[in-house]
Amino acid sequence: MKRSLYALVTLALPCGAFAQNQQEPPDINFQFKVDQAIEKGIKWLKGKRTGSYHKEIQNGNELILLTYIHAGVPETDPDFQALMKEALENKLERTYKVALTAMCFEEIDRVKYQYRIHQCAQFLVDNLDDAGESRYGQPTIFVEDVPTTSPARKDIATTTQKPTDPNKLKDVPEHGKKVKPAVKNLIQVKRKRAGPAEHDHSNMQYHALGLRACFDAGIRFEESYIKLVDTHWRKTQIEDAGAKKEPIALDGAPIPVAKGAKGATSVMPTTVQMEVPPAGWGYQSGSGKSWGSMTVGAVGALCITDYMMGKDWRKDVDVVEGMQWISKHFTVTDNPEYPGKWHYYYLYGLERAGMLFGTEIIGPHKWYRTGAEYLLAQQGAGGEWKDVVDTCFAILFLRRATRRLDVATSAAKR
């Protein structure tokens, strides 16, 4: 438990200095190898399904759909269509699947499928207990109250709020990703029941990913709800035994910001420097030991709750302490502090932590290049990484599937 606030120094870098000292020239040959690996992986995935990959979850086919979306599989592809139909028609019963469903439809078309994302949001809020915790989830009858069609885009917002300037709700371009449609209909979701009093940080990190997808699709949550989630993550953080404050620097690619109706621009990043101890997360509250897969997920979750509350996660000491833990225990060849288990699941979480924070390095580690080189070396002859689920995680990592957050746009969306 914490704690005192440590020194924070934020240094604005001149454009020339950033270009000279932080960015490396594009490695065209390496990118070609990555693109080839993704293409081979998708070919291997075609027609496959995850099956019962966990005792609590019958299938994770939404994970395949999310992989198709980010890998650029056209929506007209028959397998894409079959998975999309399944994701639209499935009952909302489990946290992982519901969060992935929201993530899929927010990427496909967050305006056209806002109603489905709204349903996912209702499930997520109704599966949070009074301590701000969630686990596998149970069906909620209140999902049935959500209209099964989205309001016409010309309609006014469905809340008492005035419609926000659509330019402030339109995602700015990100390399290799489409610009999403403006969201004009803002929908307020309220928690109508308390979820089961149980939790784990695996379900909770996907719960947070689902919240981010819903938020970006125009779903608005009560601030007290977001604070419940946020508080849980903070109170369950674990400092490494005997940990000392040490400096860490986090640099990243330019963070995109919207510039009114004239389109998008970019600002050069800052170098975030703090002196903090490493502090991570275990599987549940009361865990005596942090794991890599839980810590990367927790860092991403706190970035998301900060984003949804209009705060700058790059100045969040708890987040940076989590990044320090990742740096101190950094590896891509296994799941740190939980070897032999959930390795590729951890790698996808590492991608999310790096992308959500907005950094290309974590301490001295170039997380993407190091991880991508490892994955390229591990790909099977047929294009697979072990099994269907791990192949999805590998492709999502290689594709940098997670969209960056932008605190300026977040404040405009509130």
C-alpha positions as CSV (number, residue, x, y, z in Angstrom):
1,M,0.0,0.0,0.0
2,K,1.1,3.5,-0.7
3,R,2.4,6.1,-0.3
4,S,4.1,9.4,-1.0
5,L,4.3,11.1,-4.4
6,Y,7.7,11.1,-6.0
7,A,9.4,13.6,-8.2
8,L,8.1,14.1,-11.7
9,V,9.9,15.8,-14.5
10,T,8.3,16.3,-17.8
11,L,10.7,17.5,-20.5
12,A,9.3,18.9,-23.8
13,L,11.6,17.8,-26.6
14,P,12.2,20.0,-29.6
15,C,11.2,18.3,-32.9
16,G,14.7,18.1,-34.1
17,A,16.0,16.6,-30.9
18,F,13.3,14.0,-30.9
19,A,13.9,13.0,-34.5
20,Q,17.6,12.8,-34.0
21,N,17.8,11.1,-30.6
22,Q,14.6,9.1,-30.2
23,Q,13.4,7.8,-33.5
24,E,15.2,5.3,-35.6
25,P,14.9,5.2,-39.4
26,P,12.1,2.9,-40.5
27,D,13.3,-0.7,-41.0
28,I,11.6,-1.6,-44.2
29,N,12.9,-5.1,-44.3
30,F,11.9,-5.9,-40.7
31,Q,8.4,-4.5,-41.4
32,F,8.1,-6.7,-44.5
33,K,8.9,-9.7,-42.3
34,V,6.3,-8.7,-39.8
35,D,3.7,-8.2,-42.5
36,Q,4.5,-11.6,-44.0
37,A,4.2,-13.3,-40.6
38,I,0.8,-11.7,-40.0
39,E,-0.4,-12.8,-43.4
40,K,0.7,-16.4,-42.8
41,G,-0.9,-16.4,-39.4
42,I,-4.2,-15.2,-40.8
43,K,-4.2,-17.9,-43.5
44,W,-3.6,-20.5,-40.8
45,L,-6.4,-19.1,-38.7
46,K,-9.0,-19.1,-41.4
47,G,-11.9,-21.4,-40.6
48,K,-10.6,-22.3,-37.1
49,R,-12.3,-21.7,-33.8
50,T,-11.0,-21.5,-30.3
51,G,-13.2,-24.2,-28.8
52,S,-13.5,-24.4,-25.0
53,Y,-10.3,-22.7,-24.1
54,H,-11.2,-22.1,-20.5
55,K,-13.4,-23.9,-18.0
56,E,-15.6,-20.8,-17.6
57,I,-15.7,-19.9,-21.3
58,Q,-17.2,-22.0,-24.0
59,N,-15.3,-20.3,-26.8
60,G,-13.4,-17.2,-27.5
61,N,-14.2,-16.7,-31.2
62,E,-14.6,-12.9,-30.6
63,L,-10.8,-13.0,-30.2
64,I,-10.4,-14.4,-33.7
65,L,-12.8,-11.7,-35.0
66,L,-10.7,-8.9,-33.3
67,T,-7.6,-10.4,-34.8
68,Y,-9.2,-10.4,-38.3
69,I,-10.2,-6.8,-37.9
70,H,-6.8,-5.5,-36.9
71,A,-5.0,-7.7,-39.5
72,G,-7.1,-6.1,-42.3
73,V,-9.3,-9.1,-43.3
74,P,-12.1,-7.6,-45.4
75,E,-15.6,-7.6,-43.8
76,T,-16.8,-9.4,-47.0
77,D,-14.7,-12.4,-46.1
78,P,-17.0,-15.4,-45.4
79,D,-15.2,-16.4,-42.2
80,F,-15.3,-12.7,-41.0
81,Q,-19.0,-12.6,-41.7
82,A,-19.7,-15.9,-39.8
83,L,-17.8,-14.6,-36.8
84,M,-19.4,-11.3,-36.9
85,K,-22.9,-12.8,-37.1
86,E,-22.0,-15.0,-34.1
87,A,-20.8,-12.0,-32.1
88,L,-24.0,-10.1,-32.9
89,E,-26.3,-12.9,-31.9
90,N,-24.5,-14.5,-28.9
91,K,-26.0,-14.0,-25.4
92,L,-23.9,-11.7,-23.3
93,E,-22.8,-14.0,-20.4
94,R,-19.1,-13.8,-19.8
95,T,-16.8,-10.8,-19.1
96,Y,-14.1,-11.8,-21.5
97,K,-16.4,-12.4,-24.4
98,V,-18.5,-9.3,-23.8
99,A,-15.4,-7.0,-23.6
100,L,-14.1,-8.5,-26.8
101,T,-17.5,-8.1,-28.5
102,A,-17.5,-4.4,-27.6
103,M,-13.9,-4.0,-28.9
104,C,-14.8,-5.7,-32.2
105,F,-17.9,-3.6,-33.0
106,E,-16.2,-0.3,-31.9
107,E,-13.6,-1.0,-34.5
108,I,-16.0,-2.3,-37.2
109,D,-18.4,0.6,-37.0
110,R,-19.1,2.2,-33.6
111,V,-22.1,4.2,-35.0
112,K,-23.9,1.4,-36.8
113,Y,-23.4,-1.0,-34.0
114,Q,-23.7,1.4,-31.1
115,Y,-26.7,-0.6,-29.8
116,R,-24.7,-3.8,-29.5
117,I,-21.9,-1.9,-27.7
118,H,-24.6,-0.3,-25.5
119,Q,-25.7,-3.8,-24.5
120,C,-22.1,-4.8,-23.7
121,A,-21.8,-1.7,-21.5
122,Q,-24.9,-2.6,-19.5
123,F,-23.5,-6.1,-18.9
124,L,-20.2,-4.7,-17.8
125,V,-21.6,-2.2,-15.3
126,D,-24.1,-4.8,-13.9
127,N,-21.2,-7.2,-13.2
128,L,-19.2,-4.8,-11.0
129,D,-19.6,-5.5,-7.2
130,D,-19.8,-2.7,-4.6
131,A,-16.0,-2.9,-4.1
132,G,-15.3,-2.1,-7.7
133,E,-14.4,-5.7,-8.6
134,S,-15.6,-8.1,-11.3
135,R,-14.9,-11.6,-12.5
136,Y,-16.3,-14.0,-15.1
137,G,-19.7,-12.3,-15.0
138,Q,-23.4,-13.5,-15.0
139,P,-26.2,-12.6,-17.4
140,T,-28.2,-9.5,-16.5
141,I,-31.8,-9.1,-17.5
142,F,-31.2,-5.3,-18.0
143,V,-29.4,-6.0,-21.3
144,E,-32.8,-6.8,-22.7
145,D,-34.0,-3.2,-22.0
146,V,-31.4,-1.9,-24.5
147,P,-33.0,-1.0,-27.9
148,T,-31.8,-3.3,-30.6
149,T,-31.2,-0.5,-33.1
150,S,-29.0,2.5,-32.8
151,P,-30.5,6.0,-33.1
152,A,-30.2,7.6,-36.4
153,R,-27.0,9.7,-36.6
154,K,-29.1,12.9,-37.2
155,D,-30.9,12.4,-33.9
156,I,-30.0,14.4,-30.9
157,A,-28.1,12.7,-28.0
158,T,-30.2,10.3,-26.0
159,T,-29.1,11.9,-22.8
160,T,-29.8,15.3,-21.3
161,Q,-26.4,16.4,-22.5
162,K,-26.2,18.6,-25.5
163,P,-24.5,16.8,-28.5
164,T,-20.8,17.3,-28.5
165,D,-19.0,18.8,-31.5
166,P,-18.6,15.7,-33.6
167,N,-15.1,16.8,-34.6
168,K,-14.1,16.3,-30.9
169,L,-15.5,12.7,-31.0
170,K,-13.8,11.7,-34.2
171,D,-10.7,9.7,-33.8
172,V,-7.6,11.2,-35.4
173,P,-5.7,9.2,-37.9
174,E,-3.2,6.6,-36.7
175,H,-0.7,5.0,-39.0
176,G,-2.2,1.9,-40.6
177,K,-5.7,2.4,-39.0
178,K,-8.9,3.8,-40.4
179,V,-10.5,7.0,-39.1
180,K,-13.6,6.1,-37.2
181,P,-17.0,7.8,-37.7
182,A,-18.0,10.6,-35.5
183,V,-20.3,9.7,-32.6
184,K,-23.2,12.1,-32.2
185,N,-25.5,10.0,-29.9
186,L,-24.2,9.9,-26.4
187,I,-25.9,7.3,-24.2
188,Q,-25.8,7.3,-20.4
189,V,-25.6,3.8,-18.8
190,K,-26.4,3.3,-15.2
191,R,-25.6,0.3,-13.0
192,K,-28.8,-1.5,-12.2
193,R,-27.6,-4.2,-10.0
194,A,-24.4,-5.2,-8.2
195,G,-22.4,-8.0,-9.6
196,P,-21.1,-11.1,-7.7
197,A,-18.7,-10.3,-4.9
198,E,-15.7,-11.9,-6.5
199,H,-12.8,-10.8,-8.8
200,D,-9.6,-11.6,-10.6
201,H,-7.3,-9.2,-12.4
202,S,-7.4,-11.2,-15.6
203,N,-11.2,-10.6,-16.1
204,M,-10.8,-7.1,-14.7
205,Q,-8.2,-6.0,-17.3
206,Y,-10.6,-7.1,-20.1
207,H,-13.4,-5.4,-18.3
208,A,-11.4,-2.2,-18.6
209,L,-10.7,-2.8,-22.3
210,G,-14.5,-3.2,-22.8
211,L,-15.2,0.0,-20.9
212,R,-12.7,1.9,-23.2
213,A,-14.4,0.5,-26.3
214,C,-17.8,1.5,-25.0
215,F,-16.6,5.0,-24.0
216,D,-15.1,5.6,-27.4
217,A,-18.5,4.6,-28.9
218,G,-20.3,7.3,-27.1
219,I,-21.4,5.4,-24.0
220,R,-21.2,7.4,-20.9
221,F,-20.7,5.9,-17.4
222,E,-21.4,7.5,-14.0
223,E,-18.1,8.8,-12.6
224,S,-18.7,7.0,-9.4
225,Y,-18.6,3.7,-11.3
226,I,-15.3,4.5,-13.0
227,K,-13.8,5.6,-9.6
228,L,-14.8,2.3,-8.1
229,V,-12.9,0.4,-10.8
230,D,-10.0,2.8,-10.5
231,T,-9.8,2.6,-6.8
232,H,-9.7,-1.2,-6.8
233,W,-6.6,-1.2,-9.1
234,R,-4.7,1.3,-6.9
235,K,-5.4,-0.5,-3.6
236,T,-4.2,-3.9,-4.9
237,Q,-0.8,-2.7,-6.2
238,I,2.2,-4.5,-4.6
239,E,5.6,-3.0,-4.2
240,D,8.4,-5.4,-4.7
241,A,10.0,-6.6,-1.5
242,G,12.9,-4.4,-0.6
243,A,12.2,-2.1,-3.5
244,K,14.0,1.2,-3.8
245,K,13.2,4.3,-5.7
246,E,15.0,4.3,-9.0
247,P,14.7,6.5,-12.1
248,I,12.8,5.5,-15.1
249,A,12.3,7.3,-18.4
250,L,9.4,6.6,-20.8
251,D,9.6,8.0,-24.4
252,G,7.1,7.5,-27.1
253,A,6.0,8.2,-30.6
254,P,4.0,11.5,-31.1
255,I,0.7,11.5,-29.3
256,P,-2.1,12.5,-31.8
257,V,-4.4,15.3,-30.8
258,A,-7.4,16.7,-32.6
259,K,-7.3,20.3,-33.9
260,G,-10.9,21.3,-34.4
261,A,-12.6,20.9,-37.7
262,K,-9.4,21.3,-39.7
263,G,-8.4,17.7,-39.2
264,A,-5.6,16.2,-37.1
265,T,-2.2,17.2,-36.2
266,S,0.5,15.7,-33.9
267,V,2.5,17.1,-31.1
268,M,6.0,15.8,-30.2
269,P,6.0,13.6,-27.1
270,T,7.4,14.4,-23.8
271,T,10.0,12.4,-21.9
272,V,8.4,11.3,-18.6
273,Q,11.0,10.8,-15.9
274,M,10.2,9.7,-12.4
275,E,12.1,8.1,-9.5
276,V,9.8,5.3,-8.2
277,P,10.0,1.8,-6.9
278,P,8.8,-1.2,-9.0
279,A,5.2,-2.1,-8.0
280,G,3.0,-4.6,-9.8
281,W,-0.1,-6.7,-9.5
282,G,-1.0,-10.3,-8.7
283,Y,-3.9,-12.4,-9.7
284,Q,-6.3,-11.1,-7.0
285,S,-6.5,-8.8,-4.0
286,G,-4.3,-10.3,-1.3
287,S,-1.8,-11.8,-3.7
288,G,1.6,-11.7,-2.2
289,K,3.4,-11.7,-5.6
290,S,3.1,-9.8,-8.8
291,W,2.9,-11.5,-12.2
292,G,3.9,-10.0,-15.6
293,S,0.5,-10.8,-17.2
294,M,-1.4,-9.2,-14.4
295,T,0.9,-6.1,-14.2
296,V,0.8,-5.2,-17.9
297,G,-3.0,-5.6,-17.8
298,A,-3.3,-3.4,-14.7
299,V,-1.1,-0.7,-16.2
300,G,-3.4,-0.6,-19.2
301,A,-6.5,-0.6,-17.0
302,L,-5.3,2.4,-15.0
303,C,-4.4,4.3,-18.2
304,I,-8.0,3.7,-19.4
305,T,-9.6,4.9,-16.1
306,D,-7.4,8.0,-16.2
307,Y,-8.4,8.6,-19.8
308,M,-12.1,8.2,-19.1
309,M,-11.8,10.7,-16.2
310,G,-9.9,13.2,-18.2
311,K,-6.6,12.7,-16.4
312,D,-3.1,12.4,-17.8
313,W,-2.0,8.8,-17.1
314,R,1.6,9.8,-18.0
315,K,1.7,11.7,-14.7
316,D,0.1,9.0,-12.7
317,V,2.6,7.6,-10.2
318,D,0.8,4.3,-9.8
319,V,1.0,3.8,-13.6
320,V,4.7,4.7,-13.8
321,E,5.5,2.4,-10.8
322,G,3.8,-0.4,-12.8
323,M,6.0,0.5,-15.8
324,Q,9.0,0.3,-13.5
325,W,8.0,-3.2,-12.5
326,I,7.7,-4.2,-16.1
327,S,11.1,-2.7,-16.8
328,K,12.8,-4.5,-13.9
329,H,11.2,-7.8,-14.7
330,F,11.3,-7.4,-18.5
331,T,11.3,-10.4,-20.8
332,V,9.5,-11.5,-23.9
333,T,10.5,-15.2,-23.7
334,D,8.1,-16.0,-20.8
335,N,5.5,-14.6,-18.4
336,P,7.5,-12.7,-15.7
337,E,7.2,-14.3,-12.3
338,Y,4.8,-16.9,-13.6
339,P,6.9,-18.9,-16.0
340,G,5.4,-21.4,-18.3
341,K,1.9,-20.0,-18.0
342,W,-0.1,-17.6,-20.2
343,H,3.0,-16.4,-22.1
344,Y,1.3,-15.1,-25.3
345,Y,-1.5,-13.6,-23.2
346,Y,1.2,-11.6,-21.4
347,L,2.7,-10.5,-24.7
348,Y,-0.6,-9.0,-25.9
349,G,-0.9,-7.3,-22.5
350,L,2.6,-5.9,-22.9
351,E,1.6,-4.5,-26.3
352,R,-1.4,-2.8,-24.7
353,A,0.6,-1.3,-21.8
354,G,3.1,0.2,-24.3
355,M,0.5,1.5,-26.7
356,L,-1.9,2.8,-24.0
357,F,0.8,4.6,-22.1
358,G,2.2,5.9,-25.4
359,T,5.8,4.8,-25.1
360,E,8.2,3.0,-27.4
361,I,10.6,2.2,-24.6
362,I,10.0,0.9,-21.1
363,G,13.1,1.8,-19.1
364,P,15.9,0.6,-21.4
365,H,13.7,-1.9,-23.3
366,K,12.4,-1.4,-26.8
367,W,9.4,-3.6,-26.1
368,Y,7.9,-3.8,-29.6
369,R,11.1,-4.6,-31.5
370,T,12.2,-7.1,-28.9
371,G,8.9,-8.8,-28.8
372,A,8.4,-8.8,-32.5
373,E,11.8,-10.4,-33.1
374,Y,10.9,-13.1,-30.6
375,L,7.5,-13.8,-32.2
376,L,9.0,-14.0,-35.7
377,A,11.4,-16.6,-34.5
378,Q,8.7,-18.7,-32.9
379,Q,6.2,-18.9,-35.7
380,G,5.4,-22.4,-36.9
381,A,5.9,-23.5,-40.5
382,G,2.2,-23.3,-41.1
383,G,1.9,-19.8,-39.8
384,E,0.7,-20.6,-36.3
385,W,2.0,-19.8,-32.8
386,K,1.2,-22.9,-30.8
387,D,-2.7,-22.8,-31.0
388,V,-5.5,-20.6,-32.1
389,V,-5.6,-18.3,-29.0
390,D,-1.8,-17.8,-29.0
391,T,-1.8,-17.1,-32.7
392,C,-4.4,-14.4,-32.1
393,F,-2.3,-12.8,-29.3
394,A,0.8,-12.9,-31.4
395,I,-0.9,-11.2,-34.4
396,L,-2.4,-8.6,-32.2
397,F,1.0,-7.8,-30.8
398,L,2.7,-7.7,-34.2
399,R,-0.1,-5.5,-35.5
400,R,0.1,-3.0,-32.6
401,A,-3.6,-3.5,-32.4
402,T,-4.3,-1.2,-29.5
403,R,-5.1,2.4,-30.4
404,R,-3.3,5.0,-28.4
405,L,-5.1,7.2,-25.9
406,D,-5.1,11.0,-26.1
407,V,-5.8,13.0,-22.9
408,A,-6.9,16.1,-24.9
409,T,-9.5,14.1,-26.8
410,S,-10.5,12.4,-23.6
411,A,-11.4,15.7,-21.9
412,A,-13.4,16.8,-25.0
413,K,-15.4,13.5,-24.9
414,R,-16.5,13.9,-21.3
